[in-house]
Amino acid sequence: MNDDREEIARRVEAQARFRPPEALLDVWTGVRPMTAAEAAVDVSLYGPDEIAERNLTYEVAEYAPDMMLIGDDGGGRGLFVAGGDPDPEVLLIGLGAVGSDSGARIGRLSSLLENDFHALGLADAEEESPVPIDPIDILITHRPGVKAMVEIRRLLHLSLPVGALVGVDARFPMVVLTNVRYARYAEAIDQLNLSHRCLAVRPHIPA
């Protein structure tokens, strides 16, 4: 198990710039199960095979070069830690405000895991995400059900067929609108996240 743990740590560090926190390695290797925490607050910690992709999708290296994105709250906010810290404090930051929002400190990762991430409930009540700076891109963060996809297509006025969004070849996070104004879609984003917690925004970077 020790060899497996170090192999995972080296692989993630090579792909995502930093060695993952020890508590996250505990989750990945089964030392500390995550089941209770996920059930309590719908938190998602990314696995070793997806953490590099999520950091790339949200351009963490560019906007928060000292940070690592390790998960999200299912509602458009990411769990960020200082890169290379073995027992880091976790910051809750809107995924559309990376680099422009200092975030809310919710505690050390090891303590949050021991307490089933109940601190996130307090952060939900106290923290308001800042309005993103235009223009933005809108992303679907994870694969919703068919009913949710129908609502997403309708409220965001997407021309993509539902099959393209829920098919086996669909990959998430998925950018569905790019270079748009936040105010035009703010109501739809809030409504969809209230029902399905599936959208995030990020600053648009011209190619």
Backbone bond lengths (Angstrom), bond angles and torsions (degrees), N, CA, C in turn:
res aa  C-N    CA-C-N  psi(-1)  N-CA   C-N-CA  omega(-1)  CA-C   N-CA-C  phi
1 M - - - 1.463 - - 1.523 111.48 -
2 N 1.356 116.52 -39.25 1.454 120.01 179.05 1.516 111.22 -60.19
3 D 1.362 115.80 -43.67 1.455 119.92 179.18 1.517 110.26 -62.83
4 D 1.351 116.93 -42.39 1.458 120.55 178.81 1.526 110.69 -61.88
5 R 1.310 115.83 -41.59 1.469 121.13 -178.89 1.524 110.22 -61.40
6 E 1.335 116.78 -46.55 1.460 120.17 -179.33 1.519 111.79 -68.19
7 E 1.319 115.96 -34.58 1.463 119.35 177.59 1.530 110.57 -64.60
8 I 1.331 116.50 -43.81 1.465 120.67 177.16 1.523 110.39 -62.33
9 A 1.337 116.65 -44.99 1.463 121.00 -178.99 1.525 110.97 -60.33
10 R 1.334 116.85 -44.05 1.475 119.71 -179.38 1.520 111.04 -66.55
11 R 1.330 116.49 -40.22 1.468 119.72 -178.48 1.523 110.70 -64.80
12 V 1.333 116.75 -45.06 1.461 120.00 -179.86 1.524 110.71 -65.95
13 E 1.319 116.93 -41.00 1.469 119.80 179.16 1.526 110.89 -61.62
14 A 1.319 117.50 -38.96 1.464 121.09 179.62 1.527 111.20 -66.59
15 Q 1.337 116.57 -32.55 1.464 120.59 -176.33 1.523 113.20 -91.57
16 A 1.338 116.57 -32.62 1.460 120.44 -171.07 1.528 113.65 -117.73
17 R 1.327 117.67 12.25 1.470 125.31 170.94 1.520 114.72 82.39
18 F 1.332 119.35 -25.99 1.452 121.56 -176.06 1.529 110.71 -131.13
19 R 1.345 114.67 151.48 1.465 118.37 170.58 1.519 108.11 -69.34
20 P 1.329 117.97 134.96 1.470 119.74 179.94 1.525 111.39 -68.14
21 P 1.343 117.38 153.76 1.468 120.74 177.59 1.525 111.24 -59.44
22 E 1.332 116.03 151.37 1.462 120.76 -177.67 1.532 111.54 -62.20
23 A 1.330 117.51 -37.81 1.466 120.02 179.83 1.524 111.25 -65.03
24 L 1.332 117.12 -33.85 1.458 120.46 177.33 1.533 110.52 -70.63
25 L 1.324 116.16 -38.76 1.462 119.62 173.84 1.522 111.03 -62.14
26 D 1.341 116.96 -35.28 1.470 120.52 176.09 1.522 110.62 -60.12
27 V 1.339 116.34 -42.03 1.465 120.44 179.59 1.528 109.77 -65.48
28 W 1.323 116.45 -46.66 1.461 121.10 -176.77 1.527 112.63 -63.06
29 T 1.329 116.63 -33.60 1.470 119.48 -176.33 1.521 112.93 -98.80
30 G 1.339 117.44 7.43 1.453 120.94 174.56 1.507 115.41 82.74
31 V 1.343 117.14 5.01 1.468 119.79 178.67 1.525 109.78 -68.78
32 R 1.352 115.75 -37.49 1.466 120.69 -178.19 1.539 107.99 -130.33
33 P 1.341 118.29 98.72 1.464 120.24 -178.37 1.525 111.64 -60.71
34 M 1.333 116.07 151.19 1.459 122.11 -177.73 1.529 112.19 -106.27
35 T 1.308 117.88 0.48 1.461 121.53 -170.43 1.527 113.10 -57.08
36 A 1.316 117.69 -48.32 1.464 120.63 -176.14 1.521 111.66 -63.32
37 A 1.322 116.72 -40.48 1.459 120.26 -178.92 1.519 110.75 -65.97
38 E 1.316 116.77 -42.43 1.459 119.69 -179.83 1.523 110.28 -63.11
39 A 1.316 117.12 -41.46 1.457 120.18 -179.33 1.524 111.14 -66.82
40 A 1.327 116.88 -33.68 1.463 120.24 -174.94 1.522 112.68 -72.41
41 V 1.337 118.50 -42.87 1.462 119.11 -171.59 1.521 113.75 -135.79
42 D 1.308 118.85 12.83 1.458 121.75 177.31 1.526 111.73 59.73
43 V 1.323 117.21 32.75 1.454 120.51 177.61 1.522 109.00 -83.16
44 S 1.314 115.93 148.04 1.462 120.42 179.63 1.519 109.07 -126.91
45 L 1.323 116.47 118.77 1.460 121.11 171.61 1.521 107.82 -96.56
46 Y 1.325 116.42 129.03 1.459 120.01 -177.00 1.519 110.63 -69.61
47 G 1.325 115.84 146.64 1.452 121.34 177.73 1.520 111.20 -82.52
48 P 1.324 117.20 169.79 1.469 120.75 -177.45 1.516 113.23 -63.71
49 D 1.338 117.59 -21.86 1.458 120.22 -179.11 1.520 113.49 -89.54
50 E 1.344 118.14 -5.71 1.460 119.81 -178.53 1.522 113.71 -123.48
51 I 1.332 117.75 -10.92 1.465 119.24 -172.61 1.527 111.75 -66.20
52 A 1.323 117.99 -37.95 1.473 120.53 179.36 1.519 110.45 -65.83
53 E 1.335 116.66 -41.16 1.470 121.09 179.85 1.523 111.13 -63.33
54 R 1.339 116.73 -41.99 1.469 119.58 -179.74 1.531 110.82 -66.03
55 N 1.327 117.37 -39.72 1.464 119.69 177.44 1.523 111.31 -64.83
56 L 1.326 116.43 -35.32 1.464 120.71 177.80 1.519 110.50 -70.38
57 T 1.323 117.43 -43.91 1.471 121.82 -178.42 1.519 111.18 -58.59
58 Y 1.321 116.81 -43.09 1.462 120.50 -177.49 1.535 112.44 -93.49
59 E 1.327 116.34 11.04 1.471 123.00 172.63 1.530 112.29 51.91
60 V 1.328 115.07 43.70 1.464 120.52 -177.25 1.523 111.03 -63.80
61 A 1.324 117.74 -37.85 1.472 120.55 -179.14 1.519 111.47 -60.41
62 E 1.340 116.84 -31.78 1.462 120.40 -179.21 1.520 112.35 -83.45
63 Y 1.355 116.70 -44.54 1.460 120.18 -172.20 1.524 113.96 -93.23
64 A 1.330 117.70 -24.63 1.472 121.29 179.49 1.527 107.86 -142.78
65 P 1.332 117.73 68.91 1.467 121.53 -169.96 1.523 115.32 -62.51
66 D 1.330 118.00 -18.55 1.466 120.67 179.54 1.525 112.45 -94.43
67 M 1.337 116.89 3.61 1.453 120.82 -172.60 1.527 111.11 -115.46
68 M 1.344 114.15 159.99 1.459 122.28 171.92 1.526 108.35 -127.22
69 L 1.315 116.43 130.99 1.456 122.50 175.19 1.523 107.72 -86.23
70 I 1.336 116.86 121.69 1.470 119.90 -175.14 1.518 113.78 -114.92
71 G 1.341 117.72 -8.27 1.456 119.60 -179.60 1.513 110.59 177.77
72 D 1.341 116.38 -171.19 1.462 120.54 177.67 1.517 109.68 -150.43
73 D 1.337 114.70 169.77 1.470 120.00 -177.53 1.516 112.17 -98.05
74 G 1.333 117.48 9.35 1.453 120.97 -179.92 1.510 113.79 76.93
75 G 1.335 117.24 0.91 1.461 120.72 -177.64 1.506 113.25 -128.89
76 G 1.328 117.08 27.16 1.459 120.22 175.59 1.512 115.19 91.16
77 R 1.332 117.45 9.34 1.467 120.10 176.68 1.522 109.75 -119.50
78 G 1.326 115.46 138.94 1.450 120.55 -177.41 1.515 112.95 -99.68
79 L 1.344 114.85 155.11 1.464 121.91 173.58 1.524 107.27 -98.24
80 F 1.317 116.75 113.64 1.456 122.60 -176.16 1.524 110.47 -113.65
81 V 1.327 115.92 145.63 1.470 121.27 175.63 1.521 108.65 -134.06
82 A 1.337 115.63 158.34 1.457 120.24 175.05 1.523 109.10 -67.66
83 G 1.302 116.70 129.44 1.451 120.92 -177.24 1.521 112.17 -62.15
84 G 1.331 116.79 131.79 1.454 121.36 175.87 1.514 115.68 86.99
85 D 1.333 118.21 -6.46 1.470 121.01 179.31 1.529 108.37 -80.23
86 P 1.340 118.51 122.96 1.470 120.04 -177.68 1.525 113.68 -68.20
87 D 1.340 118.57 -28.19 1.462 122.01 177.54 1.525 108.60 -136.16
88 P 1.329 116.27 74.40 1.467 119.95 -169.35 1.515 113.97 -83.08
89 E 1.334 114.60 158.85 1.454 120.49 165.56 1.521 107.86 -74.83
90 V 1.320 115.87 146.77 1.462 121.19 179.22 1.521 109.16 -101.79
91 L 1.329 115.34 132.99 1.459 122.15 174.95 1.517 108.72 -108.86
92 L 1.315 116.58 135.76 1.459 122.48 175.46 1.519 107.33 -99.32
93 I 1.340 116.62 114.02 1.466 122.16 -173.68 1.525 108.72 -131.37
94 G 1.327 116.64 135.86 1.457 120.76 175.49 1.523 110.21 -59.67
95 L 1.331 116.51 132.67 1.465 120.03 -176.75 1.524 112.03 -69.23
96 G 1.321 117.26 -13.95 1.455 120.32 173.55 1.512 112.96 -93.56
97 A 1.330 117.05 2.74 1.463 120.23 -176.28 1.528 111.79 -128.04
98 V 1.321 117.03 22.98 1.466 120.37 -179.55 1.529 108.65 -62.52
99 G 1.323 115.91 127.31 1.455 120.64 -179.96 1.503 113.89 94.11
100 S 1.360 117.60 -19.64 1.467 120.00 179.95 1.520 111.82 -115.12
101 D 1.329 117.34 -4.27 1.464 122.34 -178.20 1.523 108.35 -126.91
102 S 1.339 116.42 126.33 1.463 119.64 -178.87 1.523 111.95 -74.58
103 G 1.316 117.40 -16.19 1.458 121.38 174.77 1.515 114.13 81.85
104 A 1.326 114.54 173.52 1.463 121.81 177.62 1.515 109.30 -109.24
105 R 1.334 116.42 125.37 1.468 120.67 177.70 1.522 108.67 -76.47
106 I 1.341 116.26 126.11 1.468 119.09 -176.41 1.524 112.67 -117.91
107 G 1.335 118.17 3.60 1.454 120.42 176.09 1.517 112.63 123.09
108 R 1.332 115.40 172.59 1.467 119.87 178.85 1.523 109.80 -76.57
109 L 1.326 115.15 145.49 1.461 120.55 -175.32 1.529 111.58 -56.83
110 S 1.325 117.23 -44.51 1.470 119.78 -178.30 1.524 111.30 -60.96
111 S 1.346 117.47 -41.36 1.464 121.09 179.84 1.516 111.45 -69.74
112 L 1.326 116.94 -38.72 1.457 120.75 179.19 1.521 110.81 -62.44
113 L 1.326 116.37 -40.38 1.460 120.19 178.14 1.527 111.05 -65.65
114 E 1.321 116.58 -40.30 1.462 120.10 179.95 1.529 111.47 -65.85
115 N 1.349 116.24 -27.47 1.466 120.47 -176.96 1.522 112.28 -108.09
116 D 1.330 116.83 21.76 1.471 122.42 175.64 1.526 113.61 57.43
117 F 1.335 116.09 30.64 1.463 121.22 175.12 1.522 113.26 58.44
118 H 1.329 118.26 30.03 1.465 119.01 179.75 1.520 112.35 -63.94
119 A 1.352 117.66 -21.02 1.468 119.32 178.29 1.516 111.96 -61.65
120 L 1.334 117.25 -24.63 1.458 118.84 179.10 1.521 111.40 -63.03
121 G 1.315 117.90 -31.38 1.452 120.05 178.05 1.520 111.44 -62.03
122 L 1.352 116.14 -39.45 1.455 119.71 177.24 1.514 110.27 -66.82
123 A 1.328 116.58 -40.48 1.460 119.81 -179.81 1.521 110.20 -63.80
124 D 1.335 118.10 -35.85 1.454 120.73 178.72 1.524 110.58 -60.51
125 A 1.347 115.87 -38.53 1.449 119.41 -177.01 1.517 112.60 -76.89
126 E 1.341 117.47 -30.16 1.451 120.32 -169.79 1.519 114.54 -101.50
127 E 1.317 117.50 -25.94 1.451 119.75 -169.55 1.515 111.89 -102.75
128 E 1.319 117.89 126.64 1.445 122.03 173.02 1.505 108.58 -108.61
129 S 1.333 116.18 130.79 1.454 119.62 178.88 1.521 109.04 -72.59
130 P 1.344 118.10 138.54 1.457 120.34 178.49 1.523 110.67 -69.03
131 V 1.347 115.28 156.82 1.455 119.82 176.88 1.520 108.70 -68.41
132 P 1.338 118.38 126.41 1.464 120.26 -179.51 1.526 111.44 -62.60
133 I 1.313 115.99 154.69 1.460 122.49 179.16 1.524 108.80 -89.00
134 D 1.330 116.55 127.35 1.462 121.05 179.30 1.524 111.55 -69.85
135 P 1.344 116.36 154.13 1.458 127.15 -7.39 1.524 110.65 -80.54
136 I 1.338 115.70 165.18 1.460 120.60 -177.32 1.528 110.25 -129.55
137 D 1.339 114.71 164.69 1.451 122.78 165.93 1.527 107.48 -110.34
138 I 1.327 117.25 146.16 1.467 122.12 177.56 1.520 108.47 -111.85
139 L 1.342 116.26 131.43 1.453 122.11 -176.89 1.523 110.85 -122.15
140 I 1.322 116.12 144.88 1.458 121.82 165.48 1.526 105.97 -89.78
141 T 1.327 117.30 120.68 1.463 120.84 -169.82 1.524 114.21 -79.71
142 H 1.343 116.77 -28.80 1.457 120.04 -178.83 1.529 108.77 -153.04
143 R 1.310 117.42 168.09 1.463 121.21 -174.02 1.540 110.76 -75.47
144 P 1.336 117.68 108.11 1.463 119.97 174.98 1.528 110.20 -83.11
145 G 1.326 115.70 175.10 1.450 120.33 175.94 1.516 112.07 -75.97
146 V 1.327 116.26 174.39 1.463 121.16 -177.18 1.531 110.77 -62.49
147 K 1.332 117.74 -42.52 1.464 120.26 179.62 1.525 111.04 -59.96
148 A 1.326 116.40 -42.72 1.464 120.10 178.76 1.520 110.66 -63.68
149 M 1.330 116.66 -41.01 1.460 119.91 -179.86 1.523 111.90 -63.69
150 V 1.336 116.58 -37.01 1.467 119.88 176.67 1.528 109.82 -61.41
151 E 1.338 116.91 -43.30 1.464 120.78 178.33 1.521 111.19 -65.47
152 I 1.329 117.64 -40.72 1.465 121.24 178.90 1.524 110.35 -60.86
153 R 1.327 116.32 -46.57 1.468 120.13 179.27 1.523 111.06 -60.08
154 R 1.333 116.05 -41.84 1.465 119.62 -176.75 1.523 111.95 -70.49
155 L 1.329 116.88 -47.71 1.460 119.94 -174.49 1.523 113.20 -75.41
156 L 1.336 117.10 -28.84 1.466 120.05 177.94 1.528 112.34 -96.63
157 H 1.335 116.19 0.41 1.475 121.77 177.77 1.528 111.35 57.56
158 L 1.332 115.48 48.23 1.459 120.70 -179.58 1.523 109.96 -87.04
159 S 1.325 115.56 144.40 1.464 120.29 176.94 1.522 112.38 -95.54
160 L 1.342 117.27 -8.71 1.459 120.63 179.39 1.524 110.57 -64.02
161 P 1.334 118.40 137.89 1.473 119.70 174.94 1.518 111.01 -67.94
162 V 1.328 116.68 152.52 1.458 121.07 179.65 1.524 110.53 -56.10
163 G 1.334 117.11 -38.40 1.460 120.82 -178.92 1.516 113.35 -58.30
164 A 1.339 116.65 -33.47 1.461 119.96 179.37 1.519 111.78 -70.19
165 L 1.341 116.41 -21.60 1.460 120.97 -177.02 1.523 113.18 -96.15
166 V 1.318 117.28 -23.64 1.465 119.57 -177.67 1.524 112.49 -117.90
167 G 1.324 118.43 0.30 1.451 121.47 -178.98 1.514 113.10 -67.39
168 V 1.318 116.70 167.90 1.465 121.21 -176.61 1.520 111.84 -66.13
169 D 1.328 117.71 -22.00 1.461 120.30 -179.03 1.518 113.03 -88.84
170 A 1.334 117.37 -5.83 1.466 120.32 -179.74 1.528 110.16 -67.64
171 R 1.323 117.54 137.33 1.460 122.95 -179.61 1.520 109.71 -121.36
172 F 1.326 115.66 137.20 1.459 121.45 -177.92 1.520 110.66 -125.02
173 P 1.354 116.78 148.71 1.456 128.49 1.24 1.539 111.50 -63.07
174 M 1.339 116.71 146.53 1.461 122.92 -177.77 1.529 109.09 -122.82
175 V 1.330 116.35 124.76 1.462 120.50 175.47 1.526 107.68 -77.71
176 V 1.354 116.53 122.79 1.459 120.07 -178.87 1.525 113.01 -112.56
177 L 1.323 117.30 -21.14 1.462 121.37 173.45 1.519 108.24 -139.24
178 T 1.309 116.31 139.00 1.465 119.85 -177.41 1.521 110.21 -133.61
179 N 1.337 115.43 145.85 1.464 122.50 176.17 1.531 111.59 59.13
180 V 1.350 115.65 51.23 1.466 120.67 -179.62 1.521 109.62 -121.29
181 R 1.334 115.12 166.72 1.468 120.61 178.92 1.524 109.86 -89.73
182 Y 1.331 115.74 134.33 1.455 120.86 -176.70 1.530 111.79 -61.09
183 A 1.343 117.11 -42.64 1.461 120.43 -175.00 1.523 111.88 -58.27
184 R 1.327 116.96 -32.88 1.465 120.44 -178.07 1.534 111.68 -65.31
185 Y 1.347 116.19 -31.65 1.467 120.44 -173.48 1.521 113.59 -114.42
186 A 1.342 117.73 1.12 1.466 120.43 -173.44 1.533 112.15 -57.50
187 E 1.337 117.37 -45.27 1.464 120.20 -178.24 1.528 111.12 -63.83
188 A 1.331 115.98 -41.98 1.469 119.82 179.63 1.525 111.17 -65.79
189 I 1.340 116.91 -41.03 1.465 120.96 179.19 1.528 110.35 -61.92
190 D 1.332 116.24 -45.80 1.467 120.23 179.98 1.530 110.86 -62.90
191 Q 1.326 116.68 -42.82 1.463 120.45 -179.13 1.523 111.58 -64.75
192 L 1.345 116.57 -43.46 1.463 120.23 -179.16 1.525 111.82 -68.84
193 N 1.331 116.66 -37.83 1.467 118.91 178.86 1.522 111.66 -72.36
194 L 1.327 117.40 -28.65 1.458 119.95 175.79 1.524 110.35 -65.75
195 S 1.335 116.46 -38.35 1.466 121.18 -177.31 1.523 112.87 -87.44
196 H 1.353 116.52 -38.26 1.458 119.56 -168.32 1.530 114.64 -127.91
197 R 1.337 118.28 -13.39 1.474 122.88 178.51 1.538 110.22 48.92
198 C 1.322 115.67 57.35 1.460 119.25 -170.23 1.512 114.81 -129.40
199 L 1.331 119.71 -1.74 1.460 121.33 -174.82 1.514 111.65 -117.06
200 A 1.314 115.07 150.53 1.463 122.13 172.37 1.520 107.56 -142.25
201 V 1.317 115.39 160.14 1.467 120.37 175.84 1.520 108.72 -125.13
202 R 1.323 115.18 156.10 1.463 121.13 175.89 1.526 108.03 -145.39
203 P 1.334 117.83 156.90 1.461 119.34 176.17 1.521 110.73 -61.07
204 H 1.318 115.52 139.79 1.468 119.72 177.55 1.515 109.64 -81.60
205 I 1.329 116.27 129.92 1.457 122.09 176.97 1.536 108.15 -112.11
206 P 1.335 117.94 116.41 1.473 119.41 -179.82 1.527 110.89 -58.94
207 A 1.319 115.14 144.71 1.473 120.33 179.96 1.523 110.22 -67.78
